[in-house]
Amino acid sequence: MVSRSLLAVAAALALTAAGSGHARVRPRGPSSAPGRAGVVYAAHRGGALEVPENSLSGLVTAVRRHQAEVIDFDTRVLRDGTPVVMHDATLDRTTSSTGRVAALTPARWRGVLLRPDPALPGRWRPEPPPTVAEVLDRLGGQRTLTMEVKDPAGLPRLAEMVKARGLAGSVFVNTNRPALARRVHRLGLRAQLWRSAAQMRTDDFAAWRSFVELLDIDYQARDQDVRRAVRSGIPRVWGHTVNTPADRDRMLRLGCGGIITDAPGLLTRTPVRP
């Protein structure tokens, strides 16, 4: 299992361009934080138990802390098709506004303010939620990025934005839909497919290995389903969303090469048990 993890981290961190003009990502290696034992850590929504989720300040902080080699965020689209960074379909939970993201114009989006969870450590101020362009321009090339497509209609524009910036080699595009993952691959991007524990009971993981580069699996899945995923032939298999050392250690024992977590600071401070 150790050798599989080391191969997975090498593959994930040495992402090179799929053609001329693509930027090489320059992440810090796994030795930059103690106790990681060659494991790839991805900061889910920037590390949503430690920073305001999907905020530009939170994503930038996740990079500066050097606790995760991969930074994750979610995408939706405004009324005119502008891709923005937001998990929920509505503004209600994470901002001081209400209503559907898809109903907003860019002008109204600029008036929205994120509402940091008061339970987060540190002091965080309300701030406008970013557009995808802002995140790619600020963080592209500094870390491997994973972005989930919540609105499939926005995929073509996202693909254009990633490729225009020379980031096709260092961005994974995530979805729960195998058919959409195939579209991602056909657009020349790296496809990430996440699956729930319930879905994994009947999934034929090997059927996706020709177009999925990163399989993102539920830590609550049965041991046998995790092992099937690891043996699928898909080059990277990471567990989500893992927020305790015990759950991390189980996923690593079962063969996962990466951990997607809301708490990268916590998990990288605690040693990985053999």
N, C-alpha and C positions, 0 to 999 in steps of 0.2 A: 504493500500500500504506500510505503514511503516513496518508492521509486515512481509510482503513478503520480503522486502529488508533486514531486519535483519536476516531472515532465510537464505536468499541467501548468505549473507556475512559469516554467521556462517558455512554454508556448504562449501563455497569456500575456506575459510581460515583454516578450520580444516580438511584438506585433509590428510587422513591416508592411510597407505599401503593397497594394495589389496592382501596381502599375506606376508608371513614371509620374513624378510630381506629388506623390502622397507623402505626408510628413511622417517621420519616425517618432513614435511616442517615447518620452524620456522619463518613465516612472522610476522611482527609487526601488531597488530590489528588496526582496523579503528580509534580508539581513538588517535593514534599516530600523527594525523594531524588534525587541527581545521576545523570545518565546514563540515565534511563529512557525518554526520548523518547516519552512518552505511552503507555507499555505498562502494562497491569494485571498486577500480580504477586500470586499466591496462594501462601500459605505452606502447603504440603502436609503434613498432620498437624502443623501448627504450624511446619514447617521442620525436618524430622526429622534432617537432618545438622548442625543447630545447636542444637537444644533436644530434650529428651526427648519423643518422639512421643506425641501425644494426651494429654499431661499438662496439668493445669490451669496449672501454673507455666509450662510451655512455651508454651501458647496465649496466656497473659497476656503473657509476654515478647515473643512475636511481635507483639502489638499495640503494646506500649510501645516497641519498636525502630523503629516507623514505616517498616519496609522492605517491607511488603506491605499492599495495600489490602484483601485478602481473606484470611480465615483458614479453613483447611480442617480437618475432623476426621471420624472414622468413627464409626458407631453400630451397636451390637448390642443385644439385649434379654436381660434376666435371666429366670429361670424364671417370675416373676409378671408379665412383660411390661414391667418398668421399663426404659426406654431408657438405655443407658450408652455411654461413649466408649471404644471399643476397635476396633482393626483386625482382629486375628486371631480365629478362632473359639475358640481356647484361650488360656489365660493363660501358657503355657510360655515364649514368646519374650521377652516384655516385662515380666514380673513375677516375683516370688519364689515364686509359687504355680504349681500345675499344674491341668489340668482344663478342661472346656468352660465358656465364659461362660454359655451358655444353661441350664446346670444349677445356677447359683448363685442363692441367695436374696439379697435386699437386705442382710441381716445378714452373710452371708459375703462379699459384695462389699465391704462396708466394712472387712473385715479384709485385703483384698488390698493389696499394695504394689508400685508400679511400680519396676522396676530400671533406672535410667538407664544408658545405654551408657557405659562408661568412656572411650571414644574421643571423646566429645563435648567441645567446648571449654567451659571454665568448670567450676564446681563445682555439682553437682546432687545433691539428697538424695532418697532413696526417699520416695514420697508415694502416697496412695490415688488410684486412677484416678477421674476425675469421672463423674458422671451427666450426661446431656444437659441436664437441668434446670439443673444448676449452671453449665454452660457458657453456656447461653442467658441465664441471669440475670446472669452476670458480664460477658459480652461483647456481648450483644445490643444493637444500636444503636450500638456503637462502631466496628464494621467490618462489611462484608458478610461473611456466613458461608456456607460450603458444607459440607454434611454428607452423607456417603454412607450409604445404607441397605443394610447388610449382611444384615439379616433382614427380608424384605418384610412379614412379619406385624406388624412394629412400626410400619409406616407410618401407620396411622390415629392411633395415639397421638402419634407425632411431629407429625403435622399439627395435632392439637389443641393441643399444647404451643406450637408456633410461632405459631399464630393467636391463642391466648389471651394471648400476650405482645405482640401487635401487631407481629410481626416478619415477616409474610408477604411484605412488600416488600423485605426485606433478607437473606433466606435462600434459597439454592438447595439443592434436595434432589437428590442425585446417585445414579445407578444405572447399571449396565451393560445393563439390560434395557429396550428400547423400550416394552414393554407396561406396565412399572412406571412409567416416565417419564410415560406417558399418564395413569396413575392419579394421579400427583403433580399434574399439571396440573388434572385434574378435581376434586381436593381444594382447589383454589384456591391452590396453591403454585407456586413457580418451579422448573421441571424442568431438571435438568442431566443429560446423558447422556454417559458416557465410553465410548470404543471403542478396542480394541486395533488394532495395525497389521494383524494378520491379518483381523480383522473388517472393517476399512476397505476392504479390497480389493473386497468385494462389497456394501458398504452403499449404500443409496439415501438419502443424507442429506436430500434435499429432501422426502422422504416424511414427515419428522418435524417440519417447520418450523411446523406448526400447534400443536404442544404442547411443543416443546423450546425453551427460551430460552438455554441454554448448552450448546454441543457441546464436549466435552473429549476431544481427540484425541492419540493416541500419537505422540511425537516421532520414533519409529522408522519411521513410515509412509512409503511412497513419496511422492515429490514430487507426482505426479499425484493421489494420493488426498487429500493435504493441500489441494491446490488445489480439488478437487471439494467438499471440506467447506467451505472458505471461500466458495465460490460457491453454497452450498446455499440461502441465504436465511434460515438460522438466525442470529439477530442477534449472537450472541457465539460465537466459535470460539477456544478457548485450547488450547495444547499442554501435554501432561503426559508423564512427570514429568521436567522439564528441569533439569539440574544443572551444565551447563557453558556458558560464554559462546558457544562455537561452535554448540552445539545451539540455544541461544536465538536467535542471529542467523539461523540457517537457518529456524526456524519463523516468525520475523518477516518475513523476506524472502518467504516463501511466503504471507504474508497474515494470520497469526494476530494477534489483538488482545490476547492475554493469555498469560502464562506461569505454569504451575503448577510449583512447585519445592520441593525439600527444602532448598535453600540460598539463601533470599532475600537474606541478607546478602552473599553472594558475587556474585550476579548484579546486585544494585542498586549494587554498588561498581564494576562494570566497565561501560565505555560500550557502548551499543548501536551496532553498526557499520551504516552505510547499506547 
